[in-house]
Amino acid sequence: MNLKKIIFRAGFVAVVFFVLTFTIYFFNLDMKMAEKIMPMISKQYDKVKKEKRL
């Protein structure tokens, strides 16, 4: 009884994780989020002093 409950919960978590990651992949949400935060990241990166050694 207890083992069935553990297996069911693990399967449920796996299905939810799959649906979530597939949704992110299908709608390209990771790159849309990166596009939104890129100006903030670029502003911070541009402030950093860079070494010009080749």
Number of C-alpha atoms within 10 A of each C-alpha: 5 7 8 9 10 11 11 12 12 12 12 12 12 12 12 12 12 12 12 12 12 12 12 14 12 9 10 11 13 10 12 12 10 11 11 10 11 12 11 10 11 10 10 10 11 9 8 8 7 8 6 5 4 3
